[in-house]
């Protein structure tokens, strides 16, 4: 992925810096808001996880990954074409990240891939939560459950999972979920019921920091890594079919969810 950064190499006086500082701070004072979307454009936050430092722990290991692979790099513009559901804001932040923000009365917002994937793939990306109450979810292999790999989302679906596709199956990774009094966990959801396949021993993410996430599947084996640490690594004795990938965020109580997502890739075996 090509990345360019524009910079001003001209001289800057002390008075210019002082004036600029006032205009950066003043909107925050007036609005009283910490909402990133409500502030003037600032230099892109690039702390913690850089593309050159990415540790794709789920890709090269014989237990989880693929010796030979195809990698699909998904731009922010492409993410904006995915199936968007729920009441909230889906925005392109400086052509470098996707911003997802719930409306105050949202029941969760989702972004669903247009493509269906088989039973062997790895999703990697960077994420920064902008609100402490944000719970992050990745749904893998989401389908109608009929073996076709298709996912027909009801036209009126607004993000409320109680109204999710009837008969659907998926793997449900939830993390940054301390606001829900839980550690990261993995569920298998189907018409037959919900089975918990694993739960981590602690939480691994902080609000306002970039974290690298990897969620993957290799047949009946599933895993989640955060910043290169394996958080969940388990097998499903009754694995479901392949299907679509989805991002989901949900707030807690009266607090809404918001995050930035960047550097999204999906890797599949090259055979």
N, C-alpha and C positions, 0 to 999 in steps of 0.2 A: 504494500500500500504506500503510495507516494504521499509524503507529508511536507508541506511548505509552511514557513513561518515568516510573516512580514515583520520587519523591525525598522525603526527610525534611527538612523545613525547620526543625525544632526545634533548640534550642541543644545543643551538644556540648562537654563539658568535656575538659580535657587527660587526666584519668584515664580517661574513657571511650575516648578515642582509644588510650591505652596498652593498656587491656584488650582492645579490639578487635584491635589489632595483634598481641598475643600469640596470640589465637585464630585469626588468619589464618595466622600463621607456624607455630604448633605442629603442625598436622597434616602440614605439609610435612616437618618435622624427624622426626616419628615415622615417617611412611610412607617417607620417602626417595624419594618418587615425584614426577616432574614431569608425571604424567598428569593432564590437565585434568579428566577425568571423575571422578578420585578425590578432588578437592579440594572444599571447600565452595563454594557458589555465590558468585561474585565479580561485580562490575559488568561488564557485557558489554563485551568488548574492541572498541573502535570506531576504532582507529587506521588511518591510511593511506587507505582507500577508503570514502567515504561515498556514499550513494545520490545526493545532490545533485551530486556531483562526477563522476558516471559519464560516460565519454567513449565513446559507442557508435560507434566508428570504422567498424564494418562495416555500419552501417545506412543512412547517408545518401549514401555515395559511389556514383556511378554504376557503378563497376567491380564492387562487391561486394554492395551492399545494395539496399533496396527503397524507392522514393520514397513509396509508400503502404503501410502495414503494419498488421497486427493484432499486438497484444502480449498474451501470456498470462503473467500473473504467478503463479508457483507457490509457494505457502506451504510452510512447514516441515511442517505437517500433511499437505498433499497429497503432498509428497515421501515421507513415511512410508508412503503407500499404494502407491508404486511397487513393482515386482517386486524383492525383495531376495534376493540370492544370495551364498553364501559364509559362512564361519565368522567372525563378528565382531559388533560392536555397532553398531546403527543407532539413534541417540538424538536426541531433541528437546532442544536446548540453549537453555533459557530462552525458548522460543518465538521465537527469532530466528535460529537456525542449526541445521543438521543436523550431528550428529557421526557420523563413520564411523571405526571403529577395528577393525583386524584382531585376531583371536585369535592367540596365540603360534604356533600350527601352521597358520595359514590359508594358502590358496593364492591369496589375493586376494578382495576383496569387491566386489560390484557392485550398482548401483541402476539398473533398466531402466524406461524410460517405458512407461506403459500405452498411449499413443497412438503411432501411426505418422505420420511427417511425410513430405512429398513431397521434392522435390529442391531446394527453396528455403526456407531457414530460417536463423535465427541464434540460438544459445544464448549467453546471457550470465549470469555469476554472479561472486560473490566467493568466494575460497577462502583458508584459512590452514592450512598443514601444521603439525601438532603434534609430529611426529617427523622428524628429519633424513633418515631412510631412506625416507620416503614417496615413491613414484612415483605421479603423477597421470595418469589416462587419461580422455579422452572418446571414446566410440565414436558415430559419426554414421551414419545410414542403415543401421543393423543390421537385416538381414532374412533370410528363408529363401533369398533369391536366386532366387525363382520369379516375380518381378514383382508379387506380391500386396501387398508392404509388410509382411506379417506376420513375426513372429519367434517361433518355437516353441522355447523353451528347454527342454532335457531336464529332467524332474522331479528327477533326482538331481544336476544340475549344482551344484558347490560352489565355483565361482570359478576353478577351474583351466582356463585357456584351452586346454589340450590336449584337454579334453573338451567344448569349445564346440560349438554346433549344427552338425551335419554339413551341408555345402552352403551355409552361411551366407556372406553378404557384409557388409562394413562398411568405414568409414573409421576409422582408429585413430590418434588424436592422443595422444602421450605427452610429458609435460613435468614439470618439477621432477624430472628423471631423472638428475641428476648422480650419485646413488648407483649407477646402472647404467652409469656411465662414458659417458653419451651427452648430447647436446644435444637440445632438443625436436625431434621428428620426426613425420612423417605417413606412414602406410602405407595402401594399399588391399589388403584381404584378401578372397580368394575361393577357391573350390575349385580354380581354375586356378593359384593360388599367391599369394605376397605380393610386392607392388611398393612400393618406397619412393618417395614422391612429393616428398619434400623433407626437409631437416634444417636447423635454425638454426645460426648461427655461434657461439653461446654460450648459457649458461643465464641466465635472467632472474628467478628467484624465490628468496626467502629463507625459511627456516623461521621460524615465529612471527610472520609479517607477513601482513596482508591483501593479496591481489592480485586485480585484476579480470581475468577471463578472458572472451574471446569466441571461440567456435568456430562457423564458419558455412559454409554451402554455397549457391551460386547456380548451379544447373545443373552444369557441369563445373568450376567454380571453387571452390576451398576455401581457407580461411584460418584463422589463429590469431593473436589479439592478446593481449598481456599488458600491463596497465596502459597501454593506448592505443598501445603499440608493436607494429607488425606483425612478428611473429616468423616466420610462414610465410604465403605467398601464392602459390598454384600452381594449375595446371589438370590435369585427368585426361583423357587422350586416349580413354579407354575407361570412361566413368563408369558406376557401378552404380545400381541403382534406389533409390528412397527407402525409409525404414524408421524404426526406433526410435532413441532417444537413450539413452546409458548413461553413468553415472559409474562409474569403477573406481579403486581404490587397491591398491597392492601394496608390501610392504616389501622389504628387501634382506637376504639371508642370514638370520641369526637375529633381525634387527631387524624389528619389525612397523610397519605404516603407520597413520597417524591424521590426520584433518583435520576442519575445520569448513567448511561450505558455506552461503552465504546469498544473498539477493537474486536468485533464479533467475528468468529470463524466457526465453521462447521467442517469437521474432518470425517471422511469415510474411507474404508479400505479400497485400495487400488488392486483389482484382481483381473 
